[in-house]
Amino acid sequence: MENTLNLQSLESHHNTVREDFSEYVAHLQLHMALQARNLVPTLTQAADSREQLLHQTQAELEKMISRQMR
């Protein structure tokens, strides 16, 4: 009985990790798609203060999201 509970717990944890990883990949794919369409300026394009602020804000949001996934 105890082995069955441990196996179920391990499977549940594995599924949670898989879902978290899938969500992270989805966020990464969205970011890459936006970059590819030039909807989000890259660091080298950040010429004016608005673009720099947008880039900094995006970077901070990505950091927060990646830390929540851990």
Residue, then its C-alpha position, 0 to 999 in steps of 0.5 A: m500500500e505504501n509503495t502504491l502511495n509513493l508511486q502515485s505521489l511521484e507520478s503526480h510530481h512528475n506531471t506537475v513538473r511536466e506542466d510547468f515546463s510546458e508552460y515555460v516553453a509556451h512563454l518562450q515560444l511566444h517571446m520568440a514569435l514576437q521577436a521574429r515579427n519585430l513586435v518587440p525591439t531587440l537590445t540593439q534597436a533600443a535607440d530611444s528611451r521608450e524602447q529602452l523602457l519597453h525592453q527593460t520591462q519585458a526583461e523584468l517580466e521574463k525574469m519574474i515568470s522564469r522564477q515562478m516556474r521554479 
